[in-house]
Amino acid sequence: MKFLLLLLPVLLLPDVGILTKIVDEDTLYFKTNGKKIKCRIEYSE
């Protein structure tokens, strides 16, 4: 239980980044905390 309580503040904080690149309409690149993060968007119909 102590482990969960220690992680709770981290889980509640959202990551904020800057959109740096859009590729193929479904791949986005963000920069946050000095790291590049690749995000793929999945479509379902």
PQR file of N, CA, C, O and H, with PARSE charges and radii, in Angstrom:
ATOM      1  N   MET A   1       0.814  -1.199   0.000 -0.4000 1.5000
ATOM      2  CA  MET A   1       0.000   0.000   0.000 -0.0000 2.0000
ATOM      3  C   MET A   1       0.861   1.267   0.000  0.5500 1.7000
ATOM      4  O   MET A   1       0.502   2.258  -0.636 -0.5500 1.4000
ATOM      5  N   LYS A   2       1.982   1.241   0.703 -0.4000 1.5000
ATOM      6  CA  LYS A   2       2.864   2.409   0.731 -0.0000 2.0000
ATOM      7  C   LYS A   2       3.401   2.718  -0.653  0.5500 1.7000
ATOM      8  O   LYS A   2       3.566   3.883  -1.012 -0.5500 1.4000
ATOM      9  H   LYS A   2       2.273   0.436   1.220  0.4000 1.0000
ATOM     10  N   PHE A   3       3.676   1.673  -1.437 -0.4000 1.5000
ATOM     11  CA  PHE A   3       4.195   1.861  -2.788 -0.0000 2.0000
ATOM     12  C   PHE A   3       3.200   2.645  -3.643  0.5500 1.7000
ATOM     13  O   PHE A   3       3.586   3.563  -4.365 -0.5500 1.4000
ATOM     14  H   PHE A   3       3.542   0.726  -1.145  0.4000 1.0000
ATOM     15  N   LEU A   4       1.927   2.281  -3.559 -0.4000 1.5000
ATOM     16  CA  LEU A   4       0.892   2.974  -4.327 -0.0000 2.0000
ATOM     17  C   LEU A   4       0.761   4.432  -3.894  0.5500 1.7000
ATOM     18  O   LEU A   4       0.588   5.317  -4.732 -0.5500 1.4000
ATOM     19  H   LEU A   4       1.614   1.535  -2.972  0.4000 1.0000
ATOM     20  N   LEU A   5       0.842   4.679  -2.611 -0.4000 1.5000
ATOM     21  CA  LEU A   5       0.734   6.048  -2.108 -0.0000 2.0000
ATOM     22  C   LEU A   5       1.898   6.910  -2.569  0.5500 1.7000
ATOM     23  O   LEU A   5       1.727   8.108  -2.794 -0.5500 1.4000
ATOM     24  H   LEU A   5       0.982   3.960  -1.930  0.4000 1.0000
ATOM     25  N   LEU A   6       3.077   6.320  -2.713 -0.4000 1.5000
ATOM     26  CA  LEU A   6       4.229   7.077  -3.199 -0.0000 2.0000
ATOM     27  C   LEU A   6       4.087   7.418  -4.676  0.5500 1.7000
ATOM     28  O   LEU A   6       4.552   8.471  -5.112 -0.5500 1.4000
ATOM     29  H   LEU A   6       3.216   5.347  -2.530  0.4000 1.0000
ATOM     30  N   LEU A   7       3.454   6.547  -5.451 -0.4000 1.5000
ATOM     31  CA  LEU A   7       3.291   6.773  -6.889 -0.0000 2.0000
ATOM     32  C   LEU A   7       2.080   7.635  -7.225  0.5500 1.7000
ATOM     33  O   LEU A   7       2.004   8.184  -8.325 -0.5500 1.4000
ATOM     34  H   LEU A   7       3.076   5.691  -5.097  0.4000 1.0000
ATOM     35  N   LEU A   8       1.150   7.762  -6.318 -0.4000 1.5000
ATOM     36  CA  LEU A   8      -0.084   8.480  -6.598 -0.0000 2.0000
ATOM     37  C   LEU A   8       0.142   9.906  -7.107  0.5500 1.7000
ATOM     38  O   LEU A   8      -0.500  10.279  -8.089 -0.5500 1.4000
ATOM     39  H   LEU A   8       1.212   7.316  -5.425  0.4000 1.0000
ATOM     40  N   PRO A   9       1.006  10.729  -6.507 -0.5600 1.5000
ATOM     41  CA  PRO A   9       1.225  12.078  -7.072  0.2800 2.0000
ATOM     42  C   PRO A   9       1.783  12.043  -8.493  0.5500 1.7000
ATOM     43  O   PRO A   9       1.452  12.911  -9.301 -0.5500 1.4000
ATOM     44  N   VAL A  10       2.609  11.074  -8.808 -0.4000 1.5000
ATOM     45  CA  VAL A  10       3.184  10.962 -10.154 -0.0000 2.0000
ATOM     46  C   VAL A  10       2.104  10.579 -11.156  0.5500 1.7000
ATOM     47  O   VAL A  10       2.090  11.089 -12.276 -0.5500 1.4000
ATOM     48  H   VAL A  10       2.878  10.369  -8.152  0.4000 1.0000
ATOM     49  N   LEU A  11       1.206   9.690 -10.767 -0.4000 1.5000
ATOM     50  CA  LEU A  11       0.147   9.246 -11.671 -0.0000 2.0000
ATOM     51  C   LEU A  11      -0.865  10.352 -11.964  0.5500 1.7000
ATOM     52  O   LEU A  11      -1.507  10.334 -13.014 -0.5500 1.4000
ATOM     53  H   LEU A  11       1.217   9.275  -9.857  0.4000 1.0000
ATOM     54  N   LEU A  12      -1.014  11.293 -11.070 -0.4000 1.5000
ATOM     55  CA  LEU A  12      -1.998  12.357 -11.259 -0.0000 2.0000
ATOM     56  C   LEU A  12      -1.477  13.515 -12.098  0.5500 1.7000
ATOM     57  O   LEU A  12      -2.273  14.327 -12.568 -0.5500 1.4000
ATOM     58  H   LEU A  12      -0.492  11.308 -10.217  0.4000 1.0000
ATOM     59  N   LEU A  13      -0.174  13.618 -12.300 -0.4000 1.5000
ATOM     60  CA  LEU A  13       0.401  14.717 -13.076 -0.0000 2.0000
ATOM     61  C   LEU A  13       0.470  14.341 -14.556  0.5500 1.7000
ATOM     62  O   LEU A  13       1.086  13.332 -14.900 -0.5500 1.4000
ATOM     63  H   LEU A  13       0.473  12.958 -11.918  0.4000 1.0000
ATOM     64  N   PRO A  14      -0.137  15.117 -15.423 -0.5600 1.5000
ATOM     65  CA  PRO A  14      -0.065  14.810 -16.847  0.2800 2.0000
ATOM     66  C   PRO A  14       1.297  15.207 -17.420  0.5500 1.7000
ATOM     67  O   PRO A  14       1.956  16.115 -16.912 -0.5500 1.4000
ATOM     68  N   ASP A  15       1.706  14.521 -18.477 -0.4000 1.5000
ATOM     69  CA  ASP A  15       2.909  14.919 -19.200 -0.0000 2.0000
ATOM     70  C   ASP A  15       2.542  16.054 -20.148  0.5500 1.7000
ATOM     71  O   ASP A  15       1.517  15.997 -20.826 -0.5500 1.4000
ATOM     72  H   ASP A  15       1.171  13.784 -18.890  0.4000 1.0000
ATOM     73  N   VAL A  16       3.370  17.070 -20.192 -0.4000 1.5000
ATOM     74  CA  VAL A  16       3.155  18.196 -21.084 -0.0000 2.0000
ATOM     75  C   VAL A  16       4.330  18.240 -22.042  0.5500 1.7000
ATOM     76  O   VAL A  16       5.485  18.189 -21.619 -0.5500 1.4000
ATOM     77  H   VAL A  16       4.203  17.116 -19.640  0.4000 1.0000
ATOM     78  N   GLY A  17       4.039  18.334 -23.329 -0.4000 1.5000
ATOM     79  CA  GLY A  17       5.111  18.357 -24.316 -0.0000 2.0000
ATOM     80  C   GLY A  17       4.794  19.325 -25.438  0.5500 1.7000
ATOM     81  O   GLY A  17       3.701  19.887 -25.511 -0.5500 1.4000
ATOM     82  H   GLY A  17       3.101  18.376 -23.673  0.4000 1.0000
ATOM     83  N   ILE A  18       5.760  19.505 -26.301 -0.4000 1.5000
ATOM     84  CA  ILE A  18       5.610  20.384 -27.457 -0.0000 2.0000
ATOM     85  C   ILE A  18       5.565  19.506 -28.701  0.5500 1.7000
ATOM     86  O   ILE A  18       6.457  18.687 -28.923 -0.5500 1.4000
ATOM     87  H   ILE A  18       6.647  19.048 -26.242  0.4000 1.0000
ATOM     88  N   LEU A  19       4.534  19.677 -29.503 -0.4000 1.5000
ATOM     89  CA  LEU A  19       4.418  18.944 -30.754 -0.0000 2.0000
ATOM     90  C   LEU A  19       5.490  19.459 -31.706  0.5500 1.7000
ATOM     91  O   LEU A  19       5.530  20.650 -32.016 -0.5500 1.4000
ATOM     92  H   LEU A  19       3.809  20.342 -29.323  0.4000 1.0000
ATOM     93  N   THR A  20       6.364  18.557 -32.173 -0.4000 1.5000
ATOM     94  CA  THR A  20       7.461  18.983 -33.036 -0.0000 2.0000
ATOM     95  C   THR A  20       7.314  18.514 -34.479  0.5500 1.7000
ATOM     96  O   THR A  20       7.889  19.117 -35.385 -0.5500 1.4000
ATOM     97  H   THR A  20       6.331  17.590 -31.921  0.4000 1.0000
ATOM     98  N   LYS A  21       6.538  17.425 -34.707 -0.4000 1.5000
ATOM     99  CA  LYS A  21       6.472  16.885 -36.060 -0.0000 2.0000
ATOM    100  C   LYS A  21       5.228  16.023 -36.217  0.5500 1.7000
ATOM    101  O   LYS A  21       4.838  15.316 -35.288 -0.5500 1.4000
ATOM    102  H   LYS A  21       6.072  16.935 -33.971  0.4000 1.0000
ATOM    103  N   ILE A  22       4.594  16.080 -37.409 -0.4000 1.5000
ATOM    104  CA  ILE A  22       3.474  15.205 -37.754 -0.0000 2.0000
ATOM    105  C   ILE A  22       3.869  14.454 -39.019  0.5500 1.7000
ATOM    106  O   ILE A  22       4.284  15.057 -40.009 -0.5500 1.4000
ATOM    107  H   ILE A  22       4.911  16.654 -38.164  0.4000 1.0000
ATOM    108  N   VAL A  23       3.732  13.115 -38.974 -0.4000 1.5000
ATOM    109  CA  VAL A  23       4.117  12.267 -40.101 -0.0000 2.0000
ATOM    110  C   VAL A  23       2.940  11.365 -40.453  0.5500 1.7000
ATOM    111  O   VAL A  23       2.311  10.800 -39.558 -0.5500 1.4000
ATOM    112  H   VAL A  23       3.395  12.626 -38.170  0.4000 1.0000
ATOM    113  N   ASP A  24       2.636  11.224 -41.721 -0.4000 1.5000
ATOM    114  CA  ASP A  24       1.612  10.291 -42.215 -0.0000 2.0000
ATOM    115  C   ASP A  24       0.250  10.460 -41.567  0.5500 1.7000
ATOM    116  O   ASP A  24      -0.523   9.502 -41.535 -0.5500 1.4000
ATOM    117  H   ASP A  24       3.146  11.683 -42.447  0.4000 1.0000
ATOM    118  N   GLU A  25      -0.066  11.600 -41.067 -0.4000 1.5000
ATOM    119  CA  GLU A  25      -1.362  11.927 -40.475 -0.0000 2.0000
ATOM    120  C   GLU A  25      -1.710  11.126 -39.228  0.5500 1.7000
ATOM    121  O   GLU A  25      -2.737  11.399 -38.607 -0.5500 1.4000
ATOM    122  H   GLU A  25       0.562  12.377 -41.093  0.4000 1.0000
ATOM    123  N   ASP A  26      -0.888  10.139 -38.832 -0.4000 1.5000
ATOM    124  CA  ASP A  26      -1.215   9.368 -37.629 -0.0000 2.0000
ATOM    125  C   ASP A  26      -0.015   9.154 -36.707  0.5500 1.7000
ATOM    126  O   ASP A  26      -0.118   8.431 -35.716 -0.5500 1.4000
ATOM    127  H   ASP A  26      -0.053   9.917 -39.337  0.4000 1.0000
ATOM    128  N   THR A  27       1.094   9.765 -37.019 -0.4000 1.5000
ATOM    129  CA  THR A  27       2.277   9.670 -36.164 -0.0000 2.0000
ATOM    130  C   THR A  27       2.682  11.076 -35.740  0.5500 1.7000
ATOM    131  O   THR A  27       2.925  11.950 -36.572 -0.5500 1.4000
ATOM    132  H   THR A  27       1.177  10.353 -37.823  0.4000 1.0000
ATOM    133  N   LEU A  28       2.747  11.269 -34.441 -0.4000 1.5000
ATOM    134  CA  LEU A  28       3.101  12.570 -33.886 -0.0000 2.0000
ATOM    135  C   LEU A  28       4.369  12.434 -33.063  0.5500 1.7000
ATOM    136  O   LEU A  28       4.573  11.425 -32.388 -0.5500 1.4000
ATOM    137  H   LEU A  28       2.550  10.558 -33.766  0.4000 1.0000
ATOM    138  N   TYR A  29       5.220  13.449 -33.117 -0.4000 1.5000
ATOM    139  CA  TYR A  29       6.423  13.488 -32.297 -0.0000 2.0000
ATOM    140  C   TYR A  29       6.316  14.664 -31.339  0.5500 1.7000
ATOM    141  O   TYR A  29       6.001  15.784 -31.741 -0.5500 1.4000
ATOM    142  H   TYR A  29       5.054  14.269 -33.666  0.4000 1.0000
ATOM    143  N   PHE A  30       6.584  14.393 -30.068 -0.4000 1.5000
ATOM    144  CA  PHE A  30       6.559  15.407 -29.028 -0.0000 2.0000
ATOM    145  C   PHE A  30       7.927  15.495 -28.373  0.5500 1.7000
ATOM    146  O   PHE A  30       8.693  14.531 -28.384 -0.5500 1.4000
ATOM    147  H   PHE A  30       6.840  13.483 -29.742  0.4000 1.0000
ATOM    148  N   LYS A  31       8.226  16.645 -27.808 -0.4000 1.5000
ATOM    149  CA  LYS A  31       9.431  16.804 -27.003 -0.0000 2.0000
ATOM    150  C   LYS A  31       8.982  17.193 -25.600  0.5500 1.7000
ATOM    151  O   LYS A  31       8.281  18.188 -25.414 -0.5500 1.4000
ATOM    152  H   LYS A  31       7.604  17.428 -27.799  0.4000 1.0000
ATOM    153  N   THR A  32       9.394  16.397 -24.615 -0.4000 1.5000
ATOM    154  CA  THR A  32       9.038  16.662 -23.236 -0.0000 2.0000
ATOM    155  C   THR A  32      10.187  16.260 -22.329  0.5500 1.7000
ATOM    156  O   THR A  32      10.746  15.171 -22.465 -0.5500 1.4000
ATOM    157  H   THR A  32       9.964  15.589 -24.766  0.4000 1.0000
ATOM    158  N   ASN A  33      10.528  17.120 -21.425 -0.4000 1.5000
ATOM    159  CA  ASN A  33      11.635  16.879 -20.484 -0.0000 2.0000
ATOM    160  C   ASN A  33      12.927  16.470 -21.200  0.5500 1.7000
ATOM    161  O   ASN A  33      13.675  15.630 -20.700 -0.5500 1.4000
ATOM    162  H   ASN A  33      10.074  18.004 -21.314  0.4000 1.0000
ATOM    163  N   GLY A  34      13.186  17.057 -22.356 -0.4000 1.5000
ATOM    164  CA  GLY A  34      14.402  16.773 -23.101 -0.0000 2.0000
ATOM    165  C   GLY A  34      14.377  15.460 -23.861  0.5500 1.7000
ATOM    166  O   GLY A  34      15.403  15.061 -24.412 -0.5500 1.4000
ATOM    167  H   GLY A  34      12.578  17.740 -22.762  0.4000 1.0000
ATOM    168  N   LYS A  35      13.236  14.768 -23.911 -0.4000 1.5000
ATOM    169  CA  LYS A  35      13.111  13.493 -24.621 -0.0000 2.0000
ATOM    170  C   LYS A  35      12.182  13.652 -25.810  0.5500 1.7000
ATOM    171  O   LYS A  35      11.234  14.435 -25.762 -0.5500 1.4000
ATOM    172  H   LYS A  35      12.403  15.092 -23.463  0.4000 1.0000
ATOM    173  N   LYS A  36      12.456  12.903 -26.890 -0.4000 1.5000
ATOM    174  CA  LYS A  36      11.549  12.840 -28.023 -0.0000 2.0000
ATOM    175  C   LYS A  36      10.630  11.644 -27.814  0.5500 1.7000
ATOM    176  O   LYS A  36      11.095  10.539 -27.530 -0.5500 1.4000
ATOM    177  H   LYS A  36      13.226  12.267 -26.929  0.4000 1.0000
ATOM    178  N   ILE A  37       9.327  11.865 -27.955 -0.4000 1.5000
ATOM    179  CA  ILE A  37       8.344  10.794 -27.774 -0.0000 2.0000
ATOM    180  C   ILE A  37       7.532  10.650 -29.050  0.5500 1.7000
ATOM    181  O   ILE A  37       7.017  11.629 -29.589 -0.5500 1.4000
ATOM    182  H   ILE A  37       8.949  12.762 -28.186  0.4000 1.0000
ATOM    183  N   LYS A  38       7.423   9.412 -29.526 -0.4000 1.5000
ATOM    184  CA  LYS A  38       6.648   9.107 -30.719 -0.0000 2.0000
ATOM    185  C   LYS A  38       5.269   8.609 -30.277  0.5500 1.7000
ATOM    186  O   LYS A  38       5.160   7.746 -29.406 -0.5500 1.4000
ATOM    187  H   LYS A  38       7.842   8.616 -29.089  0.4000 1.0000
ATOM    188  N   CYS A  39       4.227   9.163 -30.885 -0.4000 1.5000
ATOM    189  CA  CYS A  39       2.856   8.791 -30.541 -0.0000 2.0000
ATOM    190  C   CYS A  39       2.134   8.378 -31.821  0.5500 1.7000
ATOM    191  O   CYS A  39       2.069   9.148 -32.779 -0.5500 1.4000
ATOM    192  H   CYS A  39       4.315   9.865 -31.592  0.4000 1.0000
ATOM    193  N   ARG A  40       1.592   7.158 -31.833 -0.4000 1.5000
ATOM    194  CA  ARG A  40       0.823   6.684 -32.986 -0.0000 2.0000
ATOM    195  C   ARG A  40      -0.649   6.723 -32.632  0.5500 1.7000
ATOM    196  O   ARG A  40      -1.037   6.305 -31.540 -0.5500 1.4000
ATOM    197  H   ARG A  40       1.646   6.532 -31.055  0.4000 1.0000
ATOM    198  N   ILE A  41      -1.480   7.224 -33.548 -0.4000 1.5000
ATOM    199  CA  ILE A  41      -2.909   7.292 -33.346 -0.0000 2.0000
ATOM    200  C   ILE A  41      -3.553   6.124 -34.095  0.5500 1.7000
ATOM    201  O   ILE A  41      -3.295   5.910 -35.279 -0.5500 1.4000
ATOM    202  H   ILE A  41      -1.165   7.564 -34.434  0.4000 1.0000
ATOM    203  N   GLU A  42      -4.387   5.383 -33.389 -0.4000 1.5000
ATOM    204  CA  GLU A  42      -5.058   4.242 -33.987 -0.0000 2.0000
ATOM    205  C   GLU A  42      -6.514   4.610 -34.247  0.5500 1.7000
ATOM    206  O   GLU A  42      -7.207   5.113 -33.363 -0.5500 1.4000
ATOM    207  H   GLU A  42      -4.597   5.556 -32.426  0.4000 1.0000
ATOM    208  N   TYR A  43      -6.966   4.354 -35.464 -0.4000 1.5000
ATOM    209  CA  TYR A  43      -8.336   4.645 -35.836 -0.0000 2.0000
ATOM    210  C   TYR A  43      -9.162   3.355 -35.776  0.5500 1.7000
ATOM    211  O   TYR A  43      -8.689   2.285 -36.162 -0.5500 1.4000
ATOM    212  H   TYR A  43      -6.404   3.946 -36.183  0.4000 1.0000
ATOM    213  N   SER A  44     -10.366   3.471 -35.301 -0.4000 1.5000
ATOM    214  CA  SER A  44     -11.275   2.325 -35.336 -0.0000 2.0000
ATOM    215  C   SER A  44     -12.621   2.807 -35.877  0.5500 1.7000
ATOM    216  O   SER A  44     -13.137   3.844 -35.461 -0.5500 1.4000
ATOM    217  H   SER A  44     -10.750   4.340 -34.988  0.4000 1.0000
ATOM    218  N   GLU A  45     -13.162   2.059 -36.782 -0.4000 1.5000
ATOM    219  CA  GLU A  45     -14.438   2.458 -37.398 -0.0000 2.0000
ATOM    220  C   GLU A  45     -15.496   1.443 -37.089  0.5500 1.7000
ATOM    221  O   GLU A  45     -16.640   1.596 -37.516 -0.5500 1.4000
ATOM    222  H   GLU A  45     -12.743   1.216 -37.120  0.4000 1.0000
TER
END
